[in-house]
Amino acid sequence: MTVFDEKRTELEQHEFMMGPERGRLAVALDLLTDSLILIGQHGVYCTSARNPQKPALDLQAVLSGMEGAKALIQSVMEELRQQRDAAREPRPAAGPASDSANV
């Protein structure tokens, strides 16, 4: 079963609200967030031998990579939103360049 089958309801809901691109990115963010939570919980029990206050080094690397991926997805979603908003803004009507040119 693919992620499109497993998350069909969420994909349909987010794609309807945000459009296909941003909707799929939103579901990807949700998946990353859920994974970050699970890794964080695992990190409580799998601590570094050098510093028991921190997760093991491999978990730190996974967390860092996932947080970076999440930030990249968020930046793409914001860029898509800005492009959509810019396309919706009314454009000024074409007319004379300025009235002062006729003086």
LINTAWO-V64932 format. One record per helix or strand. SS is the DSSP state (helix for helix, strand for strand). FROM is the first residue (numbers start at 1). TO is the last residue. If there is no record, write none. Layout:
ss:SS from:FROM to:TO
ss:SS from:FROM to:TO
This chain:
ss:helix from:3 to:6
ss:helix from:8 to:18
ss:helix from:20 to:45
ss:strand from:47 to:47
ss:strand from:55 to:55
ss:helix from:57 to:88
ss:helix from:99 to:102
